[in-house]
Amino acid sequence: MTGGGAFAADAASDPAVNAGAGVFTLGQINVSAQAAGQPVGGSSLSADEMQTFNKQSLDQAMDIIPGVTSSATGGQRNERLVYIRGFDRYQIPVMMDGVRIYLPADNRLDFGRLLTPDLSEIQVSKGYASVLDGPGAMGGAINLVTRKPTRAFEAELRQGLSFDNRAALGGYTTYGMAGTRQERFYLQASGTRTETTHSRLPESFKPVASENGGNRDQSQTADWSVNLKAGFTPNDTDEYSINVQKQSGRKGAPLNVNDSVANQRYWSWPYWDLQSVYWLSNTKLGSASYAKTKLYYNTFQNGLYAFDDAGLTRQATSRSFRSYYDDKAYGGSAELGTDLIPMNTLKGALHFRRDDHKEWQRLYPGNFLEPKQRDLEDTWSVALENSFHATEALDIVIGASHDWRRLHEAQDWNGTATGSMIDYRRADSDATNAQGAVVYRFSKTGEAHASISARSRFPSIFERFSTRFNGTASNPDLKPEKAINYEIGASERFGSTRVEGAVFLSRLRDVIANAPIVINGQATTQSRNMASGLYRGFEVAVTTRLTPTLEVGGNYTLTIRTLSDPNIPNLRAVGTPNHKVFLHADWRPTEQLGIVPSVEAASGRYSQSTAGTVFLGNGGYALANLQASYDLTANAQLSAGVRNLFDANYSLADGFPEPGRTMFVTARYSF
């Protein structure tokens, strides 16, 4: 259930594939060496699956996919994370309809801010991500595919309420969509609003000085998004679309329950706003070729406020500040493909993105407002990929790309009112990537594959130049991180049972880590390409129908990560457990009633102390969940459920316990 899904057809095939399912195929990423409807080693998650398990944000949805783990930063940043086979958010690009979501300064994307109700599909590439989709996919890629109307008129309304473990109202989610599909055009508008007034800790949580239990302090969040889409389809093969995406959020930052009151940082995020306007096109050229284009303009505004007190009312000392980001990015890509050569598909792509980052702070005491500091950078990528269809059952794919980065400006402010502007020394960088895969379809429902992918990712502005509140030194010459990913996998259907699995191994080098150095007699640290890594493991997923009314399934992932740094003898890989399990059942006792129990379990994982000097272990957990849905009519459905049924007390990062039992009810009407 969590391994399959519909992906885009190969090079010059019909772009309307899957259009009837409401999937915006123009926004799908490349699928090379397609096998059994999905890419080599990849997975997809449908809108129905996200609704079935009540996954309202991206981090929640990704956690049910084999090989993927959701986690949390802990700390005052209060961000939700996703790892693909151990690779983190810096090493796995996130796209919306194939357009990169990138935060120019640090790319510290908060997956909890990205909402799922408006998605038709999530595409996940693991290890092997096509070079045609652009730079940065060192460990895989995530693509969020929006919806597209399929009928002359369609609409959907959805309202959900959530309740804590004492049945008090804790939040709500509202979603609405309306659209039309005509012979030569389509239009759609949709929006989502979700708010959590509080989360409540498990009843077994023992109060401490910084958290008295009950409702978790500073756990409130609010997010909304709007999606506008207009498309033109002049014939059966060509499509042109313009899209507007707006995402806005705010959140609190709960305190570390293991730190003393004196060591707490009181932060809040009053706004976290993304906006993207993008153009997508697919044009057939002759009988065997095509051209695709993307053009986009993205903005990101972000505010981070630090206070002196837990009530978030006082800003008078040097620990307080107000930090502002104002970012813009624009760019595009062009892709050409052809099947003119018999038994062969050749594709090429060119990508360009310009990132324009501005930041400044209001500092206390003194209420001093820094001048705006700017970072300006261009990133390019050129890629070529060839698929040789040796037989009807055998495909051989080879791809290569060259990425380069050009830094035009990098500024910082040194000090307070008596400070000065710093213009950092500029340094450029480039990287070459190569990959290959073989896919053999040994039956109508089965395939085996093997792949090797050598990929890289450029360090962010933050990694090269941020002083981390004067705690580290800049390094303009920081090189790209690199990884070689190996995979062997297979899938097959045996009657009503589907089995799929893969064995994977990744070797990492030039991994960025902090190295201790001395500057002018002062001990500090600097980001350097010092570390290496070895990630390995396997994943398996099984789904079977036991009776006409009962389907069961699940997946298991083993991930073993080893990082080595000569400066950190006891370095640990944080954020991912060695073992992760997801089990589920779908029982339909009547035609209208569906009951879906599920279990999410994981072994312990490491996180870091607030100071970043100690690696701390967090225990494993097992969560029982239950959801029931009833079809009131052909168009109306009512759902209710419970997450963390037994109110387990667990954490994904040391000092930051997760919510206890949460209940929800959702009403959905479509027409």
N, C-alpha and C positions, 0 to 999 in steps of 0.2 A: 504493500500500500504506500509506503514512503520511499520507494526506490524507483518507481516508474513515472510515467507522465509523458505528455506530448511535447516534443521539441520540433524546432523548425526543420524543414526538409533541406536537402543538400543544395549546393550552389545554384543551379539554374532552374530549380523546380518551382512549382506554382507557389507564390507567396500567400495564397488564400488557404493553404492547408491549416486545418483546425479552426478556421474562422467561425464555424458553426458552434464551437464551444465557448465563444466569447473571449478567446485568447487573442491578444493584440500581437499577431505574428510579426508585424513590422518591427516590433520592439524586442524580438527575441535575439539572442546572441548566436554566433556561429556554432554549428554542430558538425564537427569533422569526424569522418569515419563512423557515421551514425550506425548504431546497433540496437535493435529491438526498440526503436523509438526514442532513444536517449543517447547522449554522447559517451565517449570512452570514459568509464569510471564515474560518470556523473549521475545526478539524481534530480528529480523535480518534485514539487509539492503543489497540488492543485488547490483552487479556492475551496472546493468541497472538503478537502482534508483539513484545511485551516479552520473552517467553520465547525467541522465535526468535533475537533479537539479544542475549540474555543481559544485559538491562538490569535490574540489581537495585536501583537507587536512582532517585529521581525525576529528578535532574539528568542521569543517563546516558540515561534513556528519552526525555526531552524533546529531546535533541540530534538525534534522527533525524526530527523534525517540521519541515517547511518553515516558515521565518520565525521559528524558535526556536533559540536558541544557549545552550549551557551554558558556564559559565566558573568562575572561582575568585577569591576575594578576595585571595589571597596574604596576606602579613602573618601575625601571630601568631593571628588569628582562625581561619584554616584552614577557611573556609566555601565550600561549593559554591553557585553562583549559576545563575539562569536569566534570560534576556532574551527578551521577545517583541517582535520588530521594534524592538529598541533600548530598550524600556521595562524597568526593573529591578524588583527584588523589592518595593520600596516602592510601585510603581505598578501591580502586577498581583496582585490577591488570589488566595490559594490556599485552596481549600475541600476538605473531606472530606465527601462525600455532601451537598454544598450548604451545609455549615456552615463558616463562616470559621475558618481556622487563623491566629490573630493573636497576636503577642507584644506585650503592652500597652506595654512600655517603649520598644522600638526597632524592633520587627517585623523584626529582622535574621534572617530565617528561613534556616536552613541546609538546602538542598534535598538534600544528601547524607545527611541523617539520615532522610528519608522513604523507606520501603521499598515496592517494587512487587509482590512475589509475591502479596499478598492483594488486588490490584486487578483488577477486571474490565474497566476502561476508564479512560482519561484524556481528559477533555474540555478542549479549548483554544479559547478565544475570543480573536481577535486584532483589536484596534482597536475592533470593535463587540461589546460585551458588554451584555446586556440590563440595563436599569436595574432590572428586577424582582428581580435577584439581590443587590441591596444596594449600599452605597457603596464607593468606592475604586477601581473598575475603570477607571482613567485610560488604561491601554494594553492592556487585555485581562483575561483571567481564566483560572485553572486549576482544574479540579474533578476530584478523585480519587474515582472511583466504586468502592465495594467490591463484593465478590461476594455472591450470594444463592443458596441451594440451589434446585435445579430438580427433584430426584427424591425419592422416599420416603426413600432413604438414599444419601448420597454422601460420599466422603472422598478426600483426596489427601495424599500424602507426597512430599516433594522434598528431596534432599540434594545439595549442591554443594560441591566443593573447588576452590580456586584455588592456582596455583603461580607462582613468579616465573620470571625468565628463566634461572635455573640449575636449574629444576625442584624447588626447595625449597618445601614447603608454606607458603603465605602467608595462608590464611584459609579460611573455610567459610561456607555458608549452609544453614540448615535451615528447612523450611516444612511445616506440617501443618494440615489443615482437615477438619472433619466437620460434616455438616448433614443436615437432613431437611426435606422440603417435603410437607405434608399438605394436605387439602382446604381447611382454614380457618386454618392457621397454618404457620409455618416457624421453625426454630431453626438456629443455626450458631455454631460456635466455631473460631477459627483463630489461628495464631501463627507468627511469623517470628523467627529469630535469625541474625544475621550478624556475623562477626568477622574483622578483618584484623589479623594479628599484625605484619605489616610490608609495605610495598611496596618494590620494588627499583628503583634508578635504572638507566637504560640503560648498557650497557657503555661507550659513548662519552663518558659524563659524566666531566669532569676534576675530580679532588678539589680542594677549597679548604679554607681554614682552618676554616670552620664546618660542612663536610660532606665526609667522606672517600670518599664513593661507596659502592657496594654497597647494603646495606639502608638505606633512608632513615631517618634518626634521627627519633624521635617521630612516626612515620607510622601508629601503631597506632590502630584504631578498633573499637568494638563497639556494636551496636544490636540491640534486640529490640522486637517489637510484638505486641499481643494484640488481637483483635477479637471481641466477643460480640454476637450479633444475635438478636432475637426479634421476629416479626411476626405480625399477625392480619389475615386477609383474610375478612371476614364475607360478602362477595359477590364478584361478578366485577369490580366497579369500585372498591371501597374498599380501602384498605390502611393499616395502622397499625404502626409499628415503633419499638422502643427499641434503642439501640446503645451499646456501651461500647468506646472505643478507648483503648489505653494504648501509649505510645511512650517508650522510654528509651534513652539513648545516652551514650557517653563517647568522648573522642578526645584525641590528642596534637596538637601544633602544630609541624611541621617549621620549621627556621630558614631565613632568607633567605640563599641561597648567594652573593649579591652584596654583602651587608653585612659590615662588619668584625665581629670577635668582640665588640668593645667596644659596638657598637650593637645587639646582638641582644636580643630580649625572650624570656624563657623562660616560656611559658604552657602550661597544660593545662586541660582541661575534664573534671572528674571525673564530672559528671552533667549531662544535658540531657533533661529529662523532660516529656512532654506527656500529658495525659489529657483525654478528652472523653466526656461522657455526653449523648446527644441523642435526642430524640423527633421522628419524622417522621410526617406523616399526609397522606392524600389522600382526600377524601370527595366523592362525586358528589351534586350538589344538583339534583333534578329531572332532566330529560332533556338539558339543555344547559348546565349550570353545574357548578362544582366549588369546593372550598375546600381549601387546603393550609396546614399549620402546621408550624413548626419551633420546638423549645425545646431549649436546650442549657446545659450548665455545663462550662466548661473550666478546667483548671489548668496552670500551667507553673512548674517549678522548675529552676533553673540555677545551676551553680557555676563560677566562673572563678578559677584560682589562678595567681599570678605568682611566680616564684622568682628567686634571685640567680645560679643556676648551671645549666649545661646538664644536669646530672644530676637536677634538680628535687628537691633535698634541702634547700636552705638558704633560709630566709626571715628575713633579719636587717636589710636596708637598706630605704630608702624606695621602692625600685623594686618591692618585694614587696608583695603583698596577697592577700586572699581575698575575692572578691566574690560576693554571694548575691542571687538573684532569687526571689521567691515571689509568683506572680501568679494571679489568678482572673478569670474573665470569665463572665458569664451573659447570656442574652438569648433572642430568638426573632423569628419573623416570621409573618405571616399573609398569604396570597395568595388572592384571589378572581378567578374568571374565568367568562365566559359567552359563549355563542354564540346568545343569544336574538334578537339583531338579525340578520336575514338577511345573509349574505355578510360577517359581521363578527365578530371576536373581541376582546372587551374584558377587560383584566386590570388589577388593582390590587394593590399590596403595601405593607405597613408593616413596617419593621425596627427593632429596638432592641438595643443591646449596652451593657453596663456593664463597663468595664475597671478592675480594682483591682490596682495594682502596688505591691509592697513590695520595697525593696532596702536592703542594708547591707554594710559592708566590715569586715574585720579588717586593721588597718594595722600596718606594721612600720617602724622598730623601735618597741618599746613594747608590741606585742601588744594594741593598743587596738581594741575592738569598738564600732563606731558604733551609735547608736540606729537603729531601723528608720525609714526614710523612706517616705512613702506618696504615690501619685498616684491620683486617682479621677476617672473621666471617663465620660460617657454619649455615645453616638452614635446618632442617629436618621436614618431615611430613609423617605420616602413616595414611591411611584412609581406611574405610570399608563402603560399601553401599549395601543395599539389597532392591530389588524391588519385591514385592509380587503382582502377577497378579491375584487378587481375582476372577475376571471375565474378559470376553473379553472387558468390558467397564470400569472396575475399577482397578486402580493401587494404591498401598500403598508403599511409599518409605521411608526408614529410613537410615540415614548416620551419621557417627561420624569420627572424626579425632583427632590426637594429634600432635601438632607442638612444636618444640623446637629449640632454638637458642643458639649457643655456640660461645662466643667471645674469640678470641685468642690474639688479639693485638689491641690497640687503642692509637694512638700517636697524639701529637700536638706540635707546636713550640711556645715557650713562648718568645715574644719580637722580637728584630731585630738582629743586628750583635752580640750583647752581650747576646742574649737569650740562652735558653737551651731546650732540648727535654723533653716533658712531656709524661710519660707513665701512662695513666689513669687506675684506678682500674677497673678490669674486673668483669662483672656480667652477668650471663646467665639468660634465661627466658624460660617459656613454657606456653602452652595454650591448652585447650581441647575444641573442637567444636562439636555441634550436630545439626541435622536438620531432618525434616520429611515433607512429602507432600502427599496429596491425590488428585488424578485426576479421574474425572468421565466423560466419553464420552457419553453424553446423546443422540447423534445422529451421523450420518455420518460426519457432518460438525461442530458439536458443542461440547464444553467441559466446565466443571466447575472445579476449583481447589482451594485448600487451602494449605498453607504452613507455617511452622515456621522454622527459621534458626538462630541459635546462633553462631556467628562467631567472630573472633578476628584478629588483625593485630599487628605485632611487630613494635615498634618505630625504626626509621632509626638511623644510625650513627650520622647524623646531629642533630637530636632531642636530642640525649643523650649527645653528646660531643661538638658540635660547640658552641663557645663563641660569635658568631655573631658580629665580630669586637670588642671583649671585652665588649659586652653589656649584657651578661648573663653568668650564671655558668653552668657547666656540671652536669649531673645527670645519673650516670651509672645504677641506680636502677629503671629507668623508666619502668613501666609495659605496657603490651599490652592494646590497646584500645579494647572495646568489644561492640557488638550490638546484639540485638535480633530483627529479622525482621519478621513481620507477614503480610500475604497477602491472600486476597480472590479475585478470578477473574473468568471470563467466556468469551467465544466467541461463535459466531454462524453466519451462513450465511442464509439470508432470500432472496431466489431468487438471484438477482444480487447485493445484499447488504451484506456486512460483517461488523459486529459490534463486538468489543472486548473492555474489560475494566478490571480494577482492583482497589481495595481499599487496601492501604498499611499503615503500621505503624511500626516505628522502635524506640526502646529504646536504648540509648547509655549510657555507663558508662566508667569511667576511661579515659575520653577524655583528650588529652594532651593540656594544656594551660600554659601560662607564669604566674608564681606566684611571687609576690614581696618578696624578702628576703634581709637580711643584712649579709655580710661576712666581717669580720675584720673591722667593723664599716662603711663599704661602702654599700650603697643601690644598689641592682641589681635585676635581675630576674632569674628564673630557670624553666625549663620545668617540670611540674608535672602532675600527673593524677588527676586533680582537678575538671574537668567539667563533666556535664551530659547533655544529649540531648534527645529531642523527635521530630521525624520527622513523619509527617502523611500527607495523601492526597489521591487523586485518579487520574486515567488517563483513557481516553476513546478515541478510534479510530474508525472511520467509513469510509468505502469506498463503493461507489455505482456506477453502470453504468446506467445513465439516458437514453441514446440512444445508438445505435450501435457505434456511433462515439464520444461519450462524457462520460468520467468517472470523478467523483469528489470525494473528500475525505478530511480528515483532522484528527487532533488529538488535544486534550486539556489535560493539566496537571495542577493539583492543588498541590502545595507543600508548607506545612507550617512547618518551622523549628524553634525550640526553643532550645537554649543552655543556660545553667546555670553554673556560676562559682562564688564562694563566693568572689573572689578577683576582679571581674569585674562586678559591679552592672548593667551596661547597655550593657552587652555583646550582640552582634548581630551575627546572622549567615550570612556570606558573600557569594556572588557569585551566588545565585539562586533567581529567582523571585517567587512570590506566584503563578502567573498565566502565562502560556505559551501556545501559540496556533500556529499551523501550518495548513494552508489550501492550497489545490491545485486542479487543474483541468487538464485533459489531453484530448484535443480536436483534433480529426483527421478529418479535413474537406475533405481531399483526402487520398488515400492510401499512398502517399509519404510524406505528410506534417503533422507535429505534432506541436501543440501549447500548451505550458504548463505555465499558470500563477500560481503564488503562493504568499502567504502572510505569513510572520513570525512576530509574535507579542509577547510581554512579558511585564509584569508589572515591576515596579521598583525593584531594588535590592540594597543591602548594599555592600560597600567596605570600606577599611581602608585608613587613611591618610598615607603619606609617613613615618611618624614616628611611625605608628602603634598604636597611642594613641587615635584616634578619629574614630568613625564609621560614614560614610558619605553615604547618600542616592543618588542613581542615578535614574533618571526618566525612565519610560517605553518607548516603541517604537513600531512602526508597519512599517514593510518594505514590499513594493510591488516589486515583481520580475516577469520577463517574459522571456521565452525561446521558440524559434522556431527551429525545425529541419526539414531537407528535405533530403530524400533518393535519391541521384543522380542516383545511380544504386543499385543493390542488395548488393554491397560490399562497397559503398562509401556514406558517409553522411556528410552534412554540417549543423552546428548549430550556432546560434547567440542568444544573450540575454542581459538582463540588470538586475543587482542587485541593490537594493535600488533605485528604479525607480524615486522617488520623492526627492532624494538627502537629506534624513532626517539627522538631526544632533543629534546623540545619542552616549552614551558611556556605556560600560559594567563595567568599573572601573573609579572612580572619577578622573578627570584630564586627561583622555586618550580617546579622541573622536575617534570613528570608521570611516572608510573611507566613503566618500559620494558615489554618483552614480558611478557604475562601469559597463562597457560594455565588452562583450567578443565575440569572434568568434572562432569556433573549426572545424577543418576538420579531418575526421576519415576514414581510409581505412583498410579493413580487407580482407584477402584471405587465 
